[in-house]
C-alpha cells in the first residue's frame, strides 16, 4: 500500500447534522422506508431515531443493558437489537421486546458490540470485554451469527475488539475491523451456509492515525472506516489501497453509514467517553452526528433481519 494519499476535510461539506451530546455514539443505520437514521449510545443504554430532514430526534428507547447495535427488520416498526449478551426484537410502538438468543459469553465482563444484518437476514455481532472494566488490554473478542430462529454460530478466530462489518457485493467476503489490533480482517464467506472461514488481513492500519471503528461499504466496493482517536474517516479500495482520509473536526468519529434518498451522503457518529476538558476544547462538537458528501460514491440499502 502506498504511503501517499489524499487528506481532505471541509471541502466535502462535513458539518453537524444533529448535536446528540452522545457519550458513546455508534452503529448508525439508515431506514430508507421512513427516511430516518437509527443509532445507539452504548454508555447511555439508548437507541435513538433521527429525522435528518427536520434535524430532530423522533424517538428514544432505553434498554436495561448496554446496546451494541441495532438492525432493521421486515417490519418497519421493529428493530433487532444486540445488548449485553442478548439478541431480541424491539417493538418501537410500545417498547416491548421478544427474546431471540443469548450468546455463550462471559457476562457481565463481556458484551455485544457492533453488528450488522447480512443479505440472508441473519444478524452478525462481535463481542468484547466491556470497557467499563478498563482492561489493560482487550482480548477474547468473538464473532457470532444469529439466525431469526435463534440459532447461534461462532465464527473461527479471536479478536481484541471486533467492530464494524460489511460484505462485498458478490457476498463472498466478510470484512470486519479489529479496533485495538488496528486490522481490517477478511473472511471467506459462504452466503448459503452462512459460514465465515479462512480469515486473513485485508488492511493493516498500524502506523497511521487512529483505530478502525465502525465502517460501511459503497457500491464500488470501497470501505469507509471511522478512525477512533484519528480525527478522520478513511476510504480504502477493494484492492486494500488507502485512497483518502477525510479530516473530521472531532477526535473520536466512531462509525459511518450512507443515508439520504440517493444514499450519497454519509452520517458519522462520534463519542466523548472519558474526555478531558482539553479534549472538549479541541473537539467542541464531539458527541454530535455529522454528515458529509460522499464524493460521488453511493451506498447500499441496509439488509433486514428475518
N, C-alpha and C positions, 0 to 999 in steps of 0.2 A: 504493500500500500504506500502511495506517495505521501511524503510529509507535507507537501504544499496543498492548500485547499483554500477555498473562498470563505472568508469570515465576514458576515454581514449582519445587519440589525434593523435599525429604524426604517430603512428604505422599504422594508417588506411589511410595513404597517403594523408592527407589533404594538398593541395597546391593551389597556384593561377592558375586558368585556364586562366583568362584574367583580366588585370588591367583596369577596366572600369572607375575608378575615379567617381563612382556614388555618388550623394548626397543622394538619397533615392532609391536604387536598390530594386526591388520587383518582385513578380509574374513570376518567370521563368517557361516556358513550353517547352517541347521537341516535335518537329515535326519529327516523325520517317520517314516520306516520303522523306524529304530533308536532314535529319541529321543535323538540326540546332536548336539552342536554341533562343527563343524569351524571352525578359524580358523588364521591364519598369523602368524608373527613374521618380518617381512621381513628384519630385520637378522641374525637367527639362522638364516636359511635353513630355517625349521622350519614344518611342518604339525602341528597338534595336534588331538586329539579329546577332547571333554569330555562326560561324562555329568552333566547338571545335577541329576539326582535324587540321586546319591551325592556330587555336587560333587567328583568325582575325574577326573583325566586318565586316559584309557584307551588312548591311543596317541600316538606321536610319530614323525614321519618327517622326516629331514634330507635336504635337496636340495643338489646341487652349486652351484646358483645361487640368488640371492635370489628367494623365492617371492612373487609379487604377488597371486595369487588362486587359489582352488580352486572347483570346481563339482561338483555331483552328476552321476552318470551313471545309465543304466538298471540297471546292475549295482551292488548295494548295497556291494560290496567294492572298488569302483573309483572314483577321482576323476579329473576333468580338471584339469590344473594349468597355470598360466602362470608361468614362471620364466625370468629372463634374457630371451632373445628367443624361447624355445621354448614350444610348447604340446604337452603329452603326457598320456597316461593313466598314472596311478599305481595299481598293484595293491596294495592295503593289506596283503594277507596275506603277500606275500613281498617287497614293496618294489620289484619290477621295474617298468620303465617302457616304454611304447610311444610312439615319437615320432609326432606328428601334423603339425606345421608349424613352420617357423622364420620369424619375422616379418622383413620387409625394413627393419630399423632399424640405426642405427649402434651397434655394441657394441664395448667394454663400457660406453661412455658412457651409452647409453640402455638401459632395461629395461622389461619388462611391469610395470604397476602393478595397479590394481583391475580386476575383470571380473565378468561375470555371464552366465548362460545365458538365451536367450530362449525363447519358447513353442515354437518350431520346433526346439529342441535345438541351436542354434548358440551358440558362446561369443563374447562381445564383450569385448575388452580394450583398455584405454588404455595408452599407453607414455609414458615421461617420462625426463628426464635423471636418472640415479641420484643421489640426494642425497649419496652418498659423495664425489662430485666437488665438493660445496659450491659450486654455481654462484652467481654474483652475482644471476642471475635465471633462473627456469625458462622454457623456451621449447622449441618443436619437438615438443610432445606430439601424439600421433596416436591415432586410434580405429580399431580393426580388428575385423572379423568373421571368425571361424574356423569353418568347417564341419567336421563329423565326418570327411569325406573328405579334409580337409587344404587345401581351397580357402581362400585368404586374400583379403579385400577390404577396402580402406581407405575409410573414410567421409570426406566432404569436410570441410574446416576444420581448422585447427591449434588446439592448446591450450597453455596454460602447463603445467598439471599435471592431467591428467584423473583423475577419482576417482569412485567410486560411480555406478552406473547402474541405472535401473529403466524399466519400460514401463507405460503406462497400461493399464487393464483391457481397453479396446477394441483395444489393440495398434496404435494409430495415432500414438503419440508415444513417443519415447525421451528420457528425461531424464537428464542427466549433469552432475556437478559439475566445475568447473574451479577447483581449490582456491585457488591463489595469485591468480588473477584475481577471486576472490570472486563467481563467477557460476554459477548453475544454468542450463544451456542446455536447449533443447527442439528435438529433431529431428522432422520429419515422418517417420513410419516406415511402410514398406510391408512387412507381415509376409510376404506371398507371395514377393517377390523378395529380402527381407532387406536392402533398401536404406534408408539414413537420409539425408535431404536437407533443404534449406531450414531451416537452423539459425537459431534466434532466442534472445533472452534471455528465460527464463521468470521468474527471480527474481534480483535483484541484492542480494548480501549486504553490499556495501560500506557503511561507516558503522555496522555492527553488530559485536558481539564475535565474534571467531574467523574461521576459514577453513573453508568447507564441505568435508567429507571424505567418508567413506562414508555411504551412505543406503539406506533401504528405503521401500516404499510400502504403505499399508494398503488395505483393501477399499473405503474411501471415497474413495480417490484422493489422500490426503494424503501428503506426503513427510515422512520422519523423518530429518533430516540431523545427523550428529555434527559439532560445530564445533571443529576443531583450534585450540588456544590460546584457545578461547572459553568453557571451563567449562560448556558446555551442549549439549543436544540440541534441535534446532529443528524444530517441526512447521509445515508450510506447506500451505495448502489447494490444491485443484485450480485455484482462481482466482488463485493466487500471492499469497494473503494470509497474512502471518505470524500464526499462531494462538497458539502457546505456545512458550516457551523453558523447558525443564526443566533446572534447575540441577544440574550434576554436581560431585562432590567432588574432581575431578581436572582439571588444566589441559588435558590433551590426550585427550579422548574422540576416537576415530578412526573408528568405524563402528558401525552399529546394524542388528540384524535381529530379526524376530519369531520367537519359539520357543514351545515347550510344546504340549501336546496340542490346545489350542484356539487356538494362535497368538495369544494375548492378552497375552504378556509380551515384553519387548524385552531382548536381550542386547547389551551395549555393550563393545567392546574399547577399550583405552587404550594410551598409549605413554609411554616415559620417555627417548626418544632425546635426547641432548645435554642432559640435565637437570643442573642445578647442585645443590649441597647445599640451597640455599634453595628450589629447585623441589620437592625431595623433602619438605622440611619443610612446605610448603604443600599438597602432594598426597601424603600418606603412603601412600595406597592405589594410587598410579599404577602402571600395568603390569598391573592386575587386569582381569578380565572382570566387568562389573557386570550387574545385572538390575534392571528396573523394571516396574511395572504400566503397561499401555498405555492407561489412562484410557478404557476401553470400546472402543478400536479393536482390530481384528484384522488380521493379516497374511495373506499368501497363501503356499501351499507353493512351495518353490523349483523352478524348471524343471530338467530333466535333459538333459544333453548326449547326443546320439546320435540 
